[in-house]
Structures are given as C-alpha cells and as structure tokens.
Amino acid sequence: MDMAGETTGRHGRTGIVDVAVRLLDEHGLPDLTMRRLAAELDVRPSALYWHFDSKQVLLAAVADRIVGEAVAPEGAAVGDVAGALRDALLRHRDGAEVVLSSQALSLGADEARRRIAEALPADVGAAGAAALLPFVLGHASIVQQRLQAARMGVLDTPPDVIAAEAEADFAAGLRIVLAGLGVA
C-alpha cells in the first residue's frame, strides 16, 4: 500500500512505474533494484518508499501496468483475452515473472484474473480463471526464459523459431484448457 497520494511528474507513482518498466525492459528483473531506480530518478532510494512500502509493492504496480497493456475488445472471447495477456507479458523482459510473483503474493490489482473470469461463462468464471491464468503466466514465463537463453547463445534454436513454436504450443494448450472447462 502506498504511503502518499499520487504526485505528478517523474517523481510520482506513475512516473516511478514508468521508469521501472523501462529499466525492466533494458536490464531485466535481477537488475531492477531500488538503488538503480533511485539513481535513474536522481533521488535517494529511501525517497521511493514514500510511494511504495517495499520493492514487492513497486513490482506489483509494474505488474499492474503490464497487465493493463493487455488489450482485448469489449466482449472478446476468453481465448482472445488470454492471448492479449500473453502478448503483454512477452512485450516486457521478465514480464511474466513480475506478474507471476505479484499474483503469488496477492499484491496489486487482480486485473488479469478478473478479465479472464469475465470472459468465461458465469458458471465457470472464477474457477476457470484460477485454472487458465496459471497456464498463461507459466507458458509466457517459459517462453521468455527460452528466448533469453537463445539470445545469450545457450540454445541453438533461433529466437524467431522459438517464438513460432511457442505460439503454436500456446494455441494448442489453450484449446485443451478451454475444452476441459467446457468452453471450447
């Protein structure tokens, strides 16, 4: 929970999250430290705690931002909602890990689960979202790790091949999960 209301500009909550997302994309989650973020904002690390009680609360705000980028049309089918969420996760380096950890700790808005539940029939909404969201998050996390390994030369498979295979795997897995929910 934040300790102060939103202030405008680069040093307000929104500005801090903007910079944190940029640093996440540039350096990855292990190097997104409060010290690095503070240096980028030209403030002391303690100043960040005026807006965020902890790094995990900051990461929850970053996760909320990432999930907020998952745009599916109003009334979209659940597969489109899940696909939009996956795409948003993959747009950001370690995006799936950030959202996954925030979900695991019940931090931030539960927007991803809510969107999936709303796209499902009411009789399976909450339970279906509880089954489908971990699939989306886990799949995106695995894909991101494979892509990073390929870019570092650890895997021989080119990133574009990994991405194409992952897209097909996601579509197949999504069909299976939805069939299991009786939604296919």
C-alpha positions, 0 to 999 in steps of 0.5 A: 500500500502506498504511503502518499497520494499520487504526485505528478511528474517523474517523481510520482507513482506513475512516473516511478512505474514508468521508469521501472518498466523501462529499466525492466525492459533494458536490464531485466528483473535481477537488475531492477533494484531500488538503488538503480531506480533511485539513481535513474530518478536522481533521488535517494532510494529511501525517497521511493518508499514514500510511494511504495512500502517495499520493492514487492509493492513497486513490482506489483504496480509494474505488474499492474501496468503490464497487465493493463497493456493487455488489450482485448475488445469489449466482449472478446472471447476468453481465448482472445483475452488470454492471448492479449495477456500473453502478448503483454507479458512477452512485450516486457523482459521478465514480464511474466515473472513480475506478474507471476510473483505479484499474483503469488503474493496477492499484491496489486490489482487482480486485473488479469484474473478478473478479465479472464473470469469475465470472459468465461461463462458465469458458471465457470468464471472464477474457477476457470480463471484460477485454472487458465491464468496459471497456464498463461503466466507459466507458458509466457514465463517459459517462453521468455526464459527460452528466448533469453537463453537463445539470445545469450547463445545457450540454445541453438534454436533461433529466437524467431523459431522459438517464438513460432513454436511457442505460439503454436504450443500456446494455441494448442494448450489453450484449446485443451484448457478451454475444452476441459472447462467446457468452453471450447 
